[in-house]
């Protein structure tokens, strides 16, 4: 992937959203940085299938 989407860039709005939500978890909800990254890992595992399906639909796959 040479499009830069998979590298964190704080100047991109969508990346700022991720950083903001991680900061809120620490600052407002008392998570430790380790807990935030464990939560992110669990979210990746749980959401992978749904996100893959959305991406596939966006590309025009599985037309019925």
C-alpha positions as a Markdown table, in Angstrom:
| # | Residue | x | y | z |
|---|---|---|---|---|
| 1 | Unk | 0.0 | 0.0 | 0.0 |
| 2 | Unk | 1.9 | 3.0 | -1.2 |
| 3 | Unk | -1.0 | 5.5 | -0.6 |
| 4 | Unk | 0.0 | 6.5 | 3.0 |
| 5 | Unk | -3.3 | 5.4 | 4.5 |
| 6 | Unk | -1.6 | 2.9 | 6.8 |
| 7 | Unk | 0.9 | 5.4 | 8.3 |
| 8 | Unk | -0.3 | 7.6 | 11.2 |
| 9 | Unk | -0.4 | 11.2 | 10.1 |
| 10 | Unk | -1.7 | 13.7 | 12.7 |
| 11 | Unk | -2.4 | 16.2 | 10.0 |
| 12 | Unk | -5.2 | 14.0 | 8.6 |
| 13 | Unk | -8.6 | 14.5 | 10.1 |
| 14 | Unk | -9.5 | 10.9 | 10.3 |
| 15 | Unk | -6.2 | 10.1 | 12.1 |
| 16 | Unk | -6.9 | 13.0 | 14.5 |
| 17 | Unk | -10.2 | 11.3 | 15.4 |
| 18 | Unk | -8.4 | 8.1 | 16.4 |
| 19 | Unk | -5.8 | 10.0 | 18.5 |
| 20 | Unk | -8.5 | 12.1 | 20.1 |
| 21 | Unk | -10.6 | 9.1 | 21.2 |
| 22 | Unk | -7.5 | 7.4 | 22.6 |
| 23 | Unk | -6.7 | 10.5 | 24.5 |
| 24 | Unk | -10.2 | 10.7 | 25.9 |
| 25 | Unk | -9.9 | 7.1 | 27.1 |
| 26 | Unk | -6.9 | 8.0 | 29.2 |
| 27 | Unk | -7.8 | 11.6 | 30.2 |
| 28 | Unk | -11.5 | 11.2 | 30.9 |
| 29 | Unk | -12.0 | 7.5 | 31.6 |
| 30 | Unk | -8.8 | 6.7 | 33.5 |
| 31 | Unk | -7.4 | 4.0 | 31.1 |
| 32 | Unk | -3.7 | 3.5 | 31.1 |
| 33 | Unk | -1.9 | 3.6 | 27.8 |
| 34 | Unk | -1.4 | -0.1 | 27.9 |
| 35 | Unk | -5.2 | -0.6 | 28.4 |
| 36 | Unk | -5.9 | 1.7 | 25.5 |
| 37 | Unk | -3.7 | -0.4 | 23.2 |
| 38 | Unk | -5.2 | -3.7 | 24.5 |
| 39 | Unk | -8.6 | -2.3 | 23.8 |
| 40 | Unk | -7.5 | -1.3 | 20.3 |
| 41 | Unk | -6.2 | -4.8 | 19.7 |
| 42 | Unk | -9.5 | -6.3 | 20.8 |
| 43 | Unk | -11.5 | -3.9 | 18.7 |
| 44 | Unk | -9.4 | -4.9 | 15.7 |
| 45 | Unk | -10.1 | -8.6 | 16.3 |
| 46 | Unk | -13.8 | -8.0 | 16.8 |
| 47 | Unk | -14.4 | -5.5 | 13.9 |
| 48 | Unk | -12.2 | -7.1 | 11.2 |
| 49 | Unk | -15.0 | -9.1 | 9.6 |
| 50 | Unk | -17.5 | -6.2 | 9.5 |
| 51 | Unk | -14.9 | -3.8 | 8.1 |
| 52 | Unk | -13.7 | -6.3 | 5.5 |
| 53 | Unk | -17.3 | -6.7 | 4.4 |
| 54 | Unk | -17.8 | -2.9 | 4.1 |
| 55 | Unk | -14.6 | -2.6 | 2.1 |
| 56 | Unk | -15.7 | -5.4 | -0.2 |
| 57 | Unk | -19.1 | -3.8 | -0.7 |
| 58 | Unk | -17.5 | -0.5 | -1.5 |
| 59 | Unk | -15.4 | -2.2 | -4.2 |
| 60 | Unk | -18.5 | -3.6 | -5.7 |
| 61 | Unk | -18.2 | -7.2 | -4.5 |
| 62 | Unk | -21.0 | -9.5 | -3.6 |
| 63 | Unk | -23.6 | -7.9 | -5.8 |
| 64 | Unk | -27.0 | -9.7 | -5.5 |
